[in-house]
């Protein structure tokens, strides 16, 4: 049984469509989100959500973690070569406590790699997206590949988490909602996670397309300061 790449108005809808076609339940499959989609402005310029859904039995007898890391490294090296970028590509050792055990992290190191990161990490995200697509075609399943440049993702995640907590404290003190700058989906997720356990504030993504951002507001019934 092969994997399916499916589109839908939302990620949930796309997954449900794939499950229906495969005759599987959510616990029977692995899901890779290629795009969360967007509604566009006034219904124009929207993008469908795209996912790849793979039956878990496909992973039996497939490439080992070492094989996946080797393939991912080769793919990234080839892509960088095609872009005319000279850099070192290495596998970052995974934390044994990591939740996602089907994940490979590739770190790119070199000089003047800011162009490879791009505005708000958009170029890096595109490189990661293409790498994952090629991985799926070669291995016939989709181990998740994270592509990073000299630890940029870790630094960005820490900066966004700190920003979220600072703004959350300000919202708690002023009792007024505040909006952060527009961010791509994976960065908004970092903000949501940073404040998900706060007893004072809640987060919500609003806006369309490239203007989608996180609004931090006071929880109903939140304790007074």
URNOR-V124154 format. One record per helix or strand. SS is the DSSP state (h for helix, s for strand). FROM is the first residue (numbers start at 1). LEN is the number of residues. If there is no record, write none. Layout:
SS_FROM_LEN + SS_FROM_LEN
This chain:
s_4_5 + h_11_12 + h_26_3 + s_29_7 + s_38_1 + s_41_1 + s_44_1 + s_47_1 + s_49_7 + h_56_4 + h_65_19 + s_88_5 + s_103_7 + h_114_4 + h_119_21 + s_144_6 + h_152_23 + s_178_2 + h_185_11 + s_201_6 + h_209_3 + s_213_6
